[in-house]
Amino acid sequence: MAKRAGAVSGETAYVLDYFGVEEPELVSDVGAQVKDISFRRTAGVREGITLKKAWELMQTERVVTLPVVNDDRKLAGVIGNNDIAMSYMEVSNQDRSLSGARTSYRNIIETLNGTLLTGNEHGIFMRGKVEVAAGNKDRIDEYLERDDLVILADREEMQRRSLELDVSCMIICGGAQVSKEMLEMAKRRDCVLISTPYDTFTTARLINQSMPIKSIMTKSNLVTFELEDYVDDIREVMSKERHRDFPVLDENGDYVGMMSRRNLLNMQKKQVILVDHNERTQAVDGIAGAEILEIIDHHRLGSLETMSPVFFRNQPLGSTASIVWKMYRERGVEADEKIAGLLCAAIISDTLMFRSPTCTPWDKEAAQELAEIAGIEIETFASNMFRAGSDFGKKSIEEICYLDFKTFTAEKLNFGVSQVSSMSDLDLAEVRDRLLEYLDTMLVDRRLDMVFVLLTNIIMEQSEVICAGEGASRLLERAFRDAAGDREQVVLRGVVSRKKQFIPELMSVLQEA
């Protein structure tokens, strides 16, 4: 997939529009993202399920955290095994926690493996406390109140007295039979009657597990990640959080899955092919964490390192597009009009319509072959393309500076070189003063020691250089001793190539120091 690493220049915009090609997507970072990780794309649970069901799901799925989602796939909260454990350790007001959680009778029936004898299973236990009716019948009045939920066995006198006290729910343990009289009495008093095969102790122990998870799940300050988040960023967040699992959301904020620290071990690095550059300082962010498969370039060898051998094609031609066209021909692949036009335009631009000293006979031959396929006349097309590229009136000074900008490193010195080309001195003069004022900003923004801008006149085949940074003018003076002009604005006659005529001279002086 073709991507671009920087802004689209006026030249490029003209070419893309001429041949009807969409602008490639901008990529500013190729570091691994959440979407490159094999995390668990599990479905979320609803907030109404019981604690018991949540615990069983955790054991089945072998996870410690469950995501809770609503009908729109939005994340409502998370519940972990620690949350469930803490709910049992919390003893204050424990007897009213079931009603406080607005537990449905259906949840109670499910948790106790029970059977509804009377009442509405869709009803909610919302008032009262949970009591176990044991011991003497005469003492039941001391602790049982209206709307309570009572757990008892098959003693009919205890059942009758509980109903007389208007309990809201009565759970009969041990699978005991309930008399017709008690069933009728329960119906008259709107009491929910549930039978469970569990004994009284087990029922009392299990009943709080019927609470819906929404009563204890974490709803606020959730730590979530998005598919587009970068691994380097989330790794730092993970290291500071006690959670073992984190919800992942898509671009719409919908829940898509859960990831943990161990998922980072199965991270799939982005696979990239570098075209027309091979230096770390010129690559997009995150290149150190990407898997470089190939490099196709015509520049000097830079500072990139790879973990394993890669296909590296580097030839001393005027344009990387000339190398690409060689590859087309070597493999017997035909190019359509659009591809041929793009490649031809790239060669024209890189070689300044064959005026650059980097231009070789093959560049000219390739451009002519491609122009024929694309159906263009080189000189007319080049003139229009360069004119579009030098239309500086619609661009900010920042856009002009960074349209063709590269960073270099030599002897622990970081410097940037921008090239602004035009077919007219008038166009270059219009931006010269604005560029001079912006040079110090470039130094700060890009954290550079020096910055140079080449104002290249394609027709006159010369470049005026303006610079900033401690020692920059002195470096220019040493590199180009025969240059005209003062130390801050140097005219280099015959110099139009940054790659072959400008950078090597600077590097040579820096290496001598």
C-alpha positions in Angstrom: 0.0 0.0 0.0 1.5 3.3 -1.0 1.8 5.8 1.8 3.4 9.3 2.1 5.7 10.4 4.9 5.2 14.2 4.6 3.2 17.0 3.1 2.2 17.0 -0.6 4.1 19.6 -2.5 2.6 21.9 -5.2 4.4 19.8 -7.8 3.1 16.5 -6.5 -0.4 17.9 -6.1 -0.3 19.0 -9.8 0.9 15.6 -10.9 -1.7 13.7 -8.9 -4.5 15.9 -10.2 -3.2 15.7 -13.8 -3.2 11.9 -13.8 -6.3 11.5 -11.6 -4.6 9.7 -8.8 -5.8 10.0 -5.2 -3.4 11.5 -2.7 -1.7 8.7 -0.7 -2.6 8.4 3.0 -0.2 10.2 5.4 1.8 8.0 7.8 3.7 9.8 10.5 4.5 6.8 12.7 5.0 3.2 11.9 5.4 2.0 15.5 3.2 -1.0 16.5 -0.3 -0.1 17.5 -3.0 -1.9 19.5 -4.6 -3.1 16.2 -1.3 -5.0 15.5 -1.6 -7.0 18.6 -3.4 -10.4 18.9 -5.7 -9.4 21.9 -8.8 -11.3 22.9 -11.7 -10.2 20.8 -14.3 -11.5 23.3 -17.9 -10.4 23.6 -18.8 -8.3 26.6 -21.3 -9.3 29.2 -24.5 -7.5 30.3 -24.7 -5.7 33.6 -27.6 -7.8 34.8 -25.9 -11.2 35.0 -25.2 -12.6 38.4 -21.9 -12.6 40.3 -22.0 -16.4 40.1 -22.4 -16.3 36.4 -19.5 -13.8 36.0 -17.3 -16.0 38.2 -18.1 -19.1 36.1 -17.3 -17.2 32.9 -13.9 -16.1 34.3 -13.1 -19.7 35.1 -14.2 -21.0 31.7 -12.4 -18.2 29.8 -9.4 -18.3 32.1 -9.5 -14.5 32.6 -9.6 -12.3 35.7 -11.6 -9.4 34.2 -14.8 -9.2 32.3 -16.0 -6.2 30.2 -19.5 -5.1 30.7 -21.3 -3.6 27.7 -24.7 -2.2 26.9 -26.9 -2.9 23.9 -25.0 -0.4 21.8 -21.6 -2.1 22.4 -20.5 0.8 24.5 -18.4 -0.1 27.5 -20.4 0.3 30.7 -17.8 -1.0 33.1 -15.5 -3.8 34.1 -15.6 -6.5 36.8 -12.7 -8.4 38.1 -12.3 -11.4 40.3 -10.9 -9.1 43.0 -14.2 -7.2 42.9 -16.2 -10.4 43.5 -13.8 -11.4 46.3 -14.2 -8.0 48.0 -18.0 -8.2 47.8 -17.8 -11.2 50.1 -15.3 -9.6 52.5 -17.5 -6.5 52.9 -19.5 -7.2 56.1 -21.2 -3.9 56.8 -24.9 -3.9 56.1 -24.3 -7.3 54.3 -27.9 -8.5 55.0 -29.4 -5.7 52.9 -26.9 -5.8 50.0 -29.2 -8.0 48.0 -32.0 -5.5 48.0 -29.6 -2.6 47.6 -28.4 -4.2 44.4 -32.0 -4.5 43.2 -31.6 -8.2 42.5 -34.2 -9.8 40.3 -35.9 -13.0 41.4 -34.9 -14.6 38.1 -31.2 -14.1 39.2 -32.0 -15.7 42.6 -33.7 -18.6 40.9 -30.7 -19.1 38.5 -28.1 -18.9 41.3 -29.9 -21.3 43.6 -30.8 -23.7 40.8 -34.3 -23.1 42.0 -37.9 -23.4 40.9 -40.5 -20.6 41.0 -43.6 -21.9 42.9 -45.5 -18.6 43.0 -45.0 -14.9 42.0 -43.3 -13.0 39.2 -39.7 -14.1 38.4 -39.2 -10.7 36.6 -39.9 -8.8 39.8 -37.1 -7.1 41.9 -36.2 -7.7 45.5 -35.7 -4.0 46.3 -36.6 -3.6 50.0 -35.9 -5.6 53.1 -33.0 -7.8 54.3 -32.1 -11.5 54.0 -32.8 -13.6 57.0 -32.5 -17.3 57.8 -35.5 -18.6 59.8 -34.2 -21.2 62.3 -34.8 -22.1 65.9 -37.9 -21.4 67.8 -41.0 -20.2 65.9 -41.8 -17.8 68.7 -38.6 -15.9 68.2 -39.1 -15.3 64.5 -41.0 -12.0 65.2 -37.8 -10.6 66.8 -35.8 -10.4 63.6 -38.2 -10.9 60.6 -39.8 -7.8 59.2 -42.2 -6.8 56.3 -40.6 -7.2 52.8 -37.7 -9.3 54.0 -36.4 -12.3 52.1 -36.5 -15.4 54.3 -34.6 -18.7 53.9 -36.2 -21.7 55.7 -36.8 -25.4 55.5 -39.9 -27.5 55.5 -41.4 -26.4 58.8 -44.9 -25.2 57.9 -45.4 -23.2 61.1 -42.3 -21.1 60.2 -43.6 -20.7 56.7 -47.0 -19.6 57.9 -45.6 -17.1 60.3 -43.3 -15.6 57.7 -46.2 -15.1 55.4 -48.2 -13.5 58.2 -45.3 -11.0 58.6 -45.6 -10.1 54.9 -42.2 -11.1 53.7 -41.7 -10.4 50.0 -39.9 -13.6 49.2 -39.6 -17.0 50.8 -37.0 -19.6 49.8 -37.7 -23.3 50.7 -34.5 -25.3 51.0 -33.8 -29.0 50.5 -36.3 -29.4 47.8 -39.0 -29.7 50.4 -42.7 -30.0 49.3 -44.9 -27.0 50.0 -48.5 -27.6 51.0 -51.3 -26.3 48.9 -52.4 -24.1 51.8 -49.0 -22.4 51.9 -49.0 -21.9 48.1 -52.4 -20.3 48.3 -51.5 -18.1 51.2 -48.3 -16.9 49.3 -50.4 -16.0 46.3 -52.8 -14.0 48.3 -50.0 -12.0 50.0 -48.0 -11.5 46.7 -45.1 -13.3 48.1 -42.6 -14.9 45.7 -42.1 -18.5 46.6 -38.9 -20.3 45.4 -37.9 -23.9 46.0 -34.1 -24.9 45.9 -32.4 -28.3 46.2 -29.7 -26.7 48.3 -29.6 -27.0 52.1 -30.1 -23.9 54.3 -26.4 -23.2 54.8 -25.5 -23.5 51.1 -28.4 -21.3 50.1 -27.4 -18.6 52.6 -23.9 -18.8 51.3 -24.9 -18.6 47.6 -27.7 -16.1 47.6 -25.5 -13.0 47.5 -24.0 -14.4 44.3 -27.3 -13.7 42.7 -26.7 -9.9 42.8 -26.2 -8.3 39.4 -22.7 -7.4 38.5 -23.7 -3.8 38.0 -23.8 -3.4 41.8 -20.1 -3.9 42.2 -18.5 -3.4 38.8 -16.1 -0.4 38.2 -17.9 2.2 36.1 -15.7 5.3 36.4 -12.0 6.2 35.7 -11.8 3.1 33.4 -8.4 2.6 31.7 -9.1 1.8 28.1 -7.0 1.7 24.9 -8.0 2.4 21.3 -7.0 0.4 18.2 -5.0 3.3 16.9 -3.0 3.8 20.2 0.7 3.1 19.9 2.3 0.3 21.9 5.0 2.4 23.3 2.4 4.7 24.9 0.2 2.0 26.3 3.2 0.0 27.7 3.9 2.9 30.0 0.3 3.2 31.1 0.2 -0.6 31.8 3.2 -0.4 34.0 1.5 2.1 36.3 -1.8 0.3 36.6 -2.6 -2.6 38.9 -5.1 -4.1 36.3 -4.1 -7.2 34.4 -6.6 -6.7 31.6 -7.7 -3.5 29.7 -10.7 -2.9 27.4 -10.0 -2.0 23.8 -12.3 0.4 21.9 -12.6 1.1 18.2 -12.7 4.5 16.5 -16.4 4.9 17.4 -15.8 4.1 21.0 -17.4 0.7 20.8 -15.9 -2.2 22.8 -14.0 -4.7 20.7 -11.9 -6.8 23.1 -9.6 -7.1 26.0 -5.8 -7.1 26.2 -3.2 -7.8 28.8 0.5 -7.3 29.3 1.3 -10.7 27.9 -0.4 -9.8 24.6 2.5 -7.4 24.0 4.7 -10.5 23.5 2.7 -11.5 20.4 2.9 -8.1 18.8 3.1 -8.0 15.0 5.5 -5.3 13.9 4.4 -3.1 10.9 6.1 -4.2 7.7 7.5 -1.4 5.6 9.4 -0.8 2.4 11.4 2.4 2.4 11.5 4.2 -0.9 13.9 7.1 -1.7 15.4 7.3 1.8 17.4 5.0 4.1 18.4 7.2 7.0 16.8 7.1 10.4 16.6 10.9 10.7 14.6 11.0 7.4 12.2 8.1 8.3 8.9 8.5 10.0 8.6 8.0 13.8 8.6 4.5 15.1 10.9 3.1 12.3 13.0 1.4 14.9 10.0 -0.7 16.0 9.0 -1.7 12.4 10.1 -4.6 10.3 11.9 -3.2 7.2 11.4 -5.6 4.3 13.1 -3.7 1.5 14.9 -0.4 0.7 14.9 1.1 -2.7 17.0 4.3 -2.9 19.5 6.4 -4.8 21.0 8.4 -1.8 24.1 7.7 0.3 23.9 4.9 2.8 22.6 6.1 6.1 22.2 5.1 9.7 19.3 2.5 9.6 19.9 -0.9 11.0 17.7 -4.0 10.4 17.3 -7.1 12.5 17.7 -9.5 9.5 19.0 -9.2 6.0 16.7 -7.3 3.6 16.4 -6.6 -0.1 18.4 -3.4 -0.5 18.6 -1.8 -4.0 20.7 1.4 -4.1 21.9 2.8 -7.4 23.7 6.1 -8.3 20.9 7.4 -10.5 19.2 10.8 -10.6 15.9 9.5 -9.2 14.6 6.5 -7.3 11.8 6.4 -9.9 14.4 5.4 -12.5 15.3 2.4 -10.3 11.6 1.5 -10.0 11.2 1.6 -13.8 14.3 -0.7 -14.1 12.5 -3.1 -11.8 9.4 -3.0 -14.0 11.4 -3.8 -17.1 13.5 -6.5 -15.4 10.3 -8.3 -14.4 8.5 -7.7 -17.7 5.7 -5.8 -16.0 3.8 -3.2 -18.0 2.9 0.2 -16.5 -0.4 1.9 -17.2 -0.6 5.6 -18.2 -1.1 6.8 -14.6 1.9 4.9 -13.1 4.1 5.8 -16.1 3.1 9.5 -15.6 3.9 9.5 -11.9 7.3 7.9 -12.5 8.1 10.3 -15.3 7.2 13.3 -13.2 9.4 12.0 -10.3 12.4 11.7 -12.6 11.8 15.2 -14.0 11.5 16.7 -10.5 14.5 14.9 -9.1 16.8 15.7 -12.0 15.4 19.3 -12.4 14.4 18.3 -16.0 17.8 16.6 -16.6 19.8 19.7 -15.4 21.0 18.1 -12.1 24.5 16.6 -12.1 22.9 13.5 -10.6 21.1 12.9 -13.9 22.4 9.9 -15.9 21.7 8.7 -19.4 19.4 6.1 -18.0 17.3 8.8 -16.2 16.7 10.5 -19.5 16.0 7.3 -21.3 13.6 6.1 -18.6 11.8 9.5 -18.6 11.4 9.4 -22.4 10.0 5.9 -22.3 7.6 6.8 -19.5 6.5 10.0 -21.2 5.5 8.1 -24.3 3.4 5.6 -22.3 1.8 8.5 -20.3 1.1 10.5 -23.4 2.9 13.7 -22.3 5.4 16.1 -23.8 8.2 16.4 -21.3 9.2 20.1 -21.6 5.6 21.4 -21.5 4.6 19.1 -18.6 7.8 19.9 -16.7 7.2 23.7 -17.1 3.7 23.4 -15.8 4.7 21.2 -12.9 7.6 23.4 -11.7 5.3 26.5 -12.0 2.7 24.8 -9.8 5.5 23.9 -7.3 6.7 27.5 -7.1 3.2 29.0 -6.4 4.2 30.1 -2.9 1.4 32.6 -2.4 -1.0 29.9 -1.1 1.4 28.3 1.3 2.4 29.2 4.8 6.1 29.7 5.5 6.2 26.4 7.5 4.8 24.5 4.5 7.4 26.0 2.2 10.2 25.2 4.5 9.3 21.5 5.0 8.0 20.6 1.5 11.5 19.2 0.7 13.3 19.0 4.0 15.8 16.4 5.2 17.8 16.0 8.4 21.4 14.8 8.5 23.8 13.8 11.3 27.6 14.1 11.2 30.1 14.1 14.0 27.3 14.5 16.6 26.0 17.5 14.7 22.4 17.5 13.6 21.5 19.8 10.7 18.6 20.2 8.3 18.6 21.1 4.7 15.5 22.4 2.9 15.4 23.0 -0.9 12.9 25.4 -2.5 13.0 25.3 -6.3 11.5 27.6 -8.9 11.9 28.6 -12.5 12.0 32.3 -11.6 14.2 34.5 -9.4 11.1 36.6 -8.7 9.3 33.7 -7.1 12.3 32.9 -4.9 12.8 36.6 -3.9 9.2 36.7 -2.7 9.8 34.0 0.0 13.5 34.8 0.8 12.8 37.3 3.6 10.0 35.2 5.1 12.4 32.2 5.2 15.1 34.2 6.9 12.8 35.1 9.7 11.7 31.5 10.1 15.1 29.9 10.3 15.5 30.2 14.1 12.0 28.6 14.5 13.2 25.7 12.4 16.2 25.2 14.7 14.0 25.0 17.8 11.1 23.0 16.3 13.4 20.3 14.9 16.1 20.5 17.6 18.9 21.2 15.1 22.3 22.7 15.5 22.2 24.2 12.0 19.7 24.7 9.2 20.3 25.5 5.6 17.8 26.5 2.9 18.7 26.2 -0.8 16.7 28.6 -3.0 17.3 26.9 -6.4 16.7 28.6 -9.7 16.2 25.7 -12.2 16.7 27.8 -15.3 19.8 29.6 -14.1 21.1 26.4 -12.6 22.2 28.0 -9.3 21.2 28.1 -5.7 21.2 30.8 -3.1 21.8 29.4 0.4 20.6 31.0 3.6 21.4 29.5 7.0 21.1 29.8 10.7 22.7 28.2 13.8 26.1 28.5 15.5 28.9 27.9 13.0 26.5 27.5 10.0 27.9 30.4 8.0 31.5 29.4 8.8 30.7 25.9 7.6 29.4 27.3 4.3 32.4 29.5 3.8 34.8 26.5 4.3 32.7 24.2 2.1 32.3 26.6 -0.8 35.3 28.9 -0.8 34.5 30.4 -4.3 30.9 31.2 -3.4 29.6 34.7 -4.1 27.7 36.8 -1.5 28.0 37.3 2.2 28.3 34.6 4.9 24.5 34.5 5.6 23.4 34.5 1.9 25.7 32.6 -0.4 25.1 32.1 -4.1 26.4 28.7 -5.4 26.6 28.8 -9.2 26.0 25.5 -10.9 24.8 23.9 -7.7 21.2 22.5 -8.0 21.6 19.1 -6.4 21.4 18.9 -2.6 22.3 15.2 -2.7 25.4 15.3 -5.0 26.6 18.9 -4.8 25.7 20.3 -1.4 25.6 17.6 1.3 28.9 16.0 0.3 30.8 19.3 0.6 29.4 19.9 4.1 30.1 16.4 5.2 33.7 16.6 3.9 34.4 19.7 6.0 32.7 18.2 9.1 34.7 15.0 8.8 38.0 17.1 8.6 37.2 18.9 11.8 
